[in-house]
């Protein structure tokens, strides 16, 4: 099982969600996060002091089978890329174990 993690601009969320739904995935996890780039991030000024501003982002996480991972990464990349010129990232992590909390049984995740 794989976990795909996409960090995208908030404006891209609806397009990514629609594309993932069209690809047959019925569940994804969404979190509001913020990004701070200390090297090139936007600069704010408060009472004459300059500081780096945290940029709002959305993190989308999807659990998929190994066979569908590359396909769904491409779907997310395409949907987010043409929504906004803003930077983002798509990362895949292999999951060695996942369990259901209620029963303690191993998670057999079906993305269909």
Order of alpha helices (4+ residues) and beta strands (2+ residues): beta-alpha-beta-beta-beta-beta-alpha-beta
